[in-house]
Amino acid sequence: MSFVSRLLRRSFSAATATATATASTAGRRPGFVSADLYRENDLKRLVQKFKTACDNERFRTKSGIYKATVRKLASAKRFKWVEEILEHQKQYNDISSEGFTARLIYLYGSSGMFENAQKVFDEMPGRNCKQTVLSFNALLGAYVNSKKCEMVDELFKSLPEKLGVEPDLVSYNTLVKAFCEMNSYDSATMLLDEMEKKGINPDAITFNTLLYAYYWNGKFEEGEKIWTSMLSKNVVPDIRSYNAKLEGLAMKKKTNEAIELIEEMRSKTIEPDAFSINSVFKCYVNDGNLEELKQWYDDMEKSGVEVNRGTFRILVPFLLEKGDLEFALKLCKEIFSKRYLVNEELLQGVVDSLVKESRIEEAEELVSLGKRNKYRHYKLKLPAQE
């Protein structure tokens, strides 16, 4: 087949695929179209289907499918296709709506494409689209999500006066987040006073951002001051607040205090989640307390708290260190039965330990489970036996 023939054939195939994608979405209700897009794994077809679906005005109001589609493309590093579907939106009259434009700015930012986000923002006056605190906040968020936090402080200082807008709670929360990402914790905390002077009351998001910044970075005492300030402002701690403090307690090896905090949560009808429980597991690992850890795991199972893959990253290496292969094997089987995605090295470590203890059949069983499960194939290997 000649080069020209191959080229024509590829062009025809591409045109056919596009036509098929168009036909599959044309005339269908937005709800059905969205469901189809959520299921589509061929990214090229996803782009074509999405662009076709956007011709429906009702579809363009569905922010969820926009976020999901952009996330899928960005995760696959198909940034050109992210740009293709978002630039495609500019042909619609919706682009003169600030809410619609703010969504595009946010989506570019969530993909780390801050330059595109800035371009959309800068184009707004030319489209007779007013720039208010809504689009201002979207732009700040785009820079935070793109890890360009130093720009957030600059924009916060210069843009409000230029636009004639007053920063609101969302604006300040975004700036707090930016400072925390840059490890400028004092600057972030000082914003609490500035907010108060402007009559803006910090909310749970404000305090949680600060709590995570301090507790998760080993600054427990500073975290405690933020916790006290939070309570003094009558802001009620939520699950994220408690999880931040639990992590701080784990880092400080304050096991008893962590258990007491779990009890406090339950007394206030805040049910611990996997992140809460994992912090307690870290406490027991830090203490080297295998028996209490196993008892805590059993209690957690009985109470119906769901674990996550982080649970296994904490527990399995500790169990191997302590030589408890029986419990490690049980957890590995749970990983497969409940379809948790973990690193292959975690499972291979158990296989190696089983072989070392001459428990060959159990090691072979794990290798087999890794090969035949349907959600992810693990290439586990039996090590050479001495």
Salt bridges, closest charged atoms under 4 A:
ASP36 OD2 - ARG28 NH1 3.96
ASP36 OD2 - LYS49 NZ 3.11
GLU40 OE1 - ARG45 NE 3.58
GLU40 OE1 - LYS49 NZ 2.64
GLU84 OE2 - LYS51 NZ 2.77
GLU87 OE1 - LYS90 NZ 2.69
ASP94 OD1 - ARG60 NH2 2.93
GLU123 OE1 - LYS90 NZ 2.84
GLU123 OE2 - LYS119 NZ 2.61
GLU123 OE1 - ARG127 NH1 2.94
ASP153 OD2 - LYS157 NZ 3.34
GLU181 OE1 - LYS147 NZ 3.99
GLU181 OE2 - LYS177 NZ 3.15
GLU196 OE1 - LYS233 NZ 3.16
GLU224 OE1 - LYS245 NZ 3.40
GLU247 OE2 - LYS282 NZ 2.83
GLU264 OE2 - LYS268 NZ 3.39
GLU271 OE2 - ARG266 NE 3.63
GLU301 OE1 - LYS330 NZ 3.66
ASP324 OD2 - LYS294 NZ 2.86
GLU326 OE1 - ARG359 NH2 2.83
GLU334 OE2 - LYS338 NZ 3.63
GLU362 OE1 - ARG359 NE 2.62
GLU365 OE2 - LYS333 NZ 3.53
